[in-house]
């Protein structure tokens, strides 16, 4: 089976691929496309005509099968940005049959590469077709058209010279909606400017935008936290949530669904917010948004991190915060790095227990 690859992917050498190494400047987590499998090739009407061979008979070959359309989740694709400028995807049609009993070539299958965590919906039926939770999962979404038979296939003892052949069948087609939910072990949540971006830049090689004003993170960022002994886990920085996020306020609404895929929620609190607000009340506000968006999301395992402890040398603010919330608080300073290593080890243990 010949395969046509339209993205960069690790494939067997015997299968062709077309690379797309262009820069990806935007995070896209929703897309709508039209896909179509290839049509089957038509059968051929032909008769054998050779010198000294009278009444050679029919020799029209069958057409080729139309290519199928597959979706495959791969690790080296992390957004749906490849679908932002291309909305029509079609597998190759089968080739028509030829004389001398020559069969047409099958159409090449189309394998569309998507990031793990992508949900595939039939847009017309609003039906979930597949949830690609793991990398390597490959699913056929559209079946290629059946090949038409040539007139050779219709020859019988009473019809030795058939003059008709079959047309190839049309390939299936669908309107598809793609929705991406990032998959991460730890999801960083909290109010804007709580220090999530600084923390993930401390723990991993991720380099999100960091500034001293709210909403510097406008799209989710993934980072791999490396620990000794070849241990690692994936951390996601989610844009800050504000009151009303579940209903569309702020930037958080569009990205709340990404937290659903995380194993553990790491709730970061700024112990000295620049707006003078109460960290305990900020915690409750974010928790309210999670509960109103999804009860299952609110029930996820959570740890609370008090950030910017370099501004609280005596630890009084952190102690008072722990009493107000009646919960265990993990103090860190993402700027100075104090407590970050211990936090990473603790998160690893929590992930391992899940």
ChimeraX attribute file (.defattr): number of C-alpha atoms within 10 A of each C-alpha:
attribute: neighborCount
match mode: 1-to-1
recipient: residues
	/A:1	8
	/A:2	13
	/A:3	19
	/A:4	18
	/A:5	18
	/A:6	15
	/A:7	17
	/A:8	15
	/A:9	16
	/A:10	9
	/A:11	11
	/A:12	8
	/A:13	7
	/A:14	8
	/A:15	11
	/A:16	13
	/A:17	18
	/A:18	11
	/A:19	11
	/A:20	11
	/A:21	8
	/A:22	7
	/A:23	6
	/A:24	11
	/A:25	7
	/A:26	11
	/A:27	14
	/A:28	17
	/A:29	23
	/A:30	17
	/A:31	18
	/A:32	19
	/A:33	16
	/A:34	15
	/A:35	22
	/A:36	24
	/A:37	29
	/A:38	31
	/A:39	30
	/A:40	31
	/A:41	31
	/A:42	27
	/A:43	31
	/A:44	31
	/A:45	22
	/A:46	24
	/A:47	20
	/A:48	16
	/A:49	14
	/A:50	9
	/A:51	7
	/A:52	7
	/A:53	9
	/A:54	9
	/A:55	12
	/A:56	13
	/A:57	17
	/A:58	25
	/A:59	23
	/A:60	29
	/A:61	27
	/A:62	33
	/A:63	30
	/A:64	27
	/A:65	30
	/A:66	31
	/A:67	32
	/A:68	27
	/A:69	27
	/A:70	19
	/A:71	20
	/A:72	19
	/A:73	23
	/A:74	21
	/A:75	13
	/A:76	14
	/A:77	17
	/A:78	20
	/A:79	22
	/A:80	21
	/A:81	18
	/A:82	17
	/A:83	18
	/A:84	14
	/A:85	8
	/A:86	12
	/A:87	14
	/A:88	12
	/A:89	16
	/A:90	20
	/A:91	26
	/A:92	24
	/A:93	27
	/A:94	29
	/A:95	23
	/A:96	26
	/A:97	28
	/A:98	20
	/A:99	20
	/A:100	16
	/A:101	20
	/A:102	17
	/A:103	22
	/A:104	23
	/A:105	20
	/A:106	25
	/A:107	27
	/A:108	23
	/A:109	25
	/A:110	26
	/A:111	24
	/A:112	18
	/A:113	23
	/A:114	26
	/A:115	25
	/A:116	25
	/A:117	22
	/A:118	26
	/A:119	19
	/A:120	20
	/A:121	20
	/A:122	17
	/A:123	16
	/A:124	10
	/A:125	10
	/A:126	10
	/A:127	12
	/A:128	14
	/A:129	14
	/A:130	14
	/A:131	17
	/A:132	23
	/A:133	17
	/A:134	16
	/A:135	16
	/A:136	14
	/A:137	13
	/A:138	16
	/A:139	15
	/A:140	13
	/A:141	21
	/A:142	22
	/A:143	22
	/A:144	29
	/A:145	24
	/A:146	23
	/A:147	30
	/A:148	25
	/A:149	26
	/A:150	32
	/A:151	28
	/A:152	27
	/A:153	18
	/A:154	17
	/A:155	16
	/A:156	10
	/A:157	6
	/A:158	7
	/A:159	9
	/A:160	14
	/A:161	19
	/A:162	20
	/A:163	17
	/A:164	17
	/A:165	23
	/A:166	19
	/A:167	20
	/A:168	25
	/A:169	19
	/A:170	19
	/A:171	25
	/A:172	18
	/A:173	18
	/A:174	17
	/A:175	16
	/A:176	23
	/A:177	20
	/A:178	19
	/A:179	20
	/A:180	24
	/A:181	24
	/A:182	25
	/A:183	24
	/A:184	22
	/A:185	22
	/A:186	26
	/A:187	27
	/A:188	26
	/A:189	27
	/A:190	28
	/A:191	25
	/A:192	24
	/A:193	23
	/A:194	26
	/A:195	27
	/A:196	30
	/A:197	25
	/A:198	21
	/A:199	21
	/A:200	24
	/A:201	19
	/A:202	18
	/A:203	20
	/A:204	18
	/A:205	13
	/A:206	20
	/A:207	14
	/A:208	20
	/A:209	13
	/A:210	16
	/A:211	13
	/A:212	10
	/A:213	9
	/A:214	15
	/A:215	19
	/A:216	16
	/A:217	20
	/A:218	15
	/A:219	20
	/A:220	21
	/A:221	21
	/A:222	23
	/A:223	20
	/A:224	17
	/A:225	20
	/A:226	16
	/A:227	15
	/A:228	7
	/A:229	6
	/A:230	6
	/A:231	10
	/A:232	16
	/A:233	18
	/A:234	19
	/A:235	27
	/A:236	27
	/A:237	29
	/A:238	25
	/A:239	29
	/A:240	29
	/A:241	26
	/A:242	20
	/A:243	17
	/A:244	17
	/A:245	22
	/A:246	22
	/A:247	13
	/A:248	12
	/A:249	13
	/A:250	17
	/A:251	19
	/A:252	28
	/A:253	19
	/A:254	16
	/A:255	22
	/A:256	22
	/A:257	17
	/A:258	20
	/A:259	26
	/A:260	20
	/A:261	17
	/A:262	23
	/A:263	21
	/A:264	23
	/A:265	25
	/A:266	22
	/A:267	20
	/A:268	27
	/A:269	28
	/A:270	25
	/A:271	24
	/A:272	18
	/A:273	16
	/A:274	12
	/A:275	6
	/A:276	8
	/A:277	12
	/A:278	14
	/A:279	23
	/A:280	17
	/A:281	12
	/A:282	20
	/A:283	19
	/A:284	12
	/A:285	17
	/A:286	21
	/A:287	19
	/A:288	16
	/A:289	21
	/A:290	20
	/A:291	14
	/A:292	14
	/A:293	18
	/A:294	14
	/A:295	10
	/A:296	10
	/A:297	21
	/A:298	17
	/A:299	11
	/A:300	14
	/A:301	15
	/A:302	15
	/A:303	18
	/A:304	20
	/A:305	22
	/A:306	24
	/A:307	27
	/A:308	22
	/A:309	23
	/A:310	16
	/A:311	12
	/A:312	14
	/A:313	8
	/A:314	10
	/A:315	12
	/A:316	11
	/A:317	17
	/A:318	20
	/A:319	13
	/A:320	12
	/A:321	19
	/A:322	17
	/A:323	13
	/A:324	12
	/A:325	15
	/A:326	9
	/A:327	11
	/A:328	13
	/A:329	18
	/A:330	18
	/A:331	24
	/A:332	22
	/A:333	21
	/A:334	24
	/A:335	16
	/A:336	12
	/A:337	15
	/A:338	16
	/A:339	15
	/A:340	21
	/A:341	14
	/A:342	13
	/A:343	16
	/A:344	17
	/A:345	15
	/A:346	14
	/A:347	20
	/A:348	20
	/A:349	11
	/A:350	17
	/A:351	17
	/A:352	10
	/A:353	7
	/A:354	9
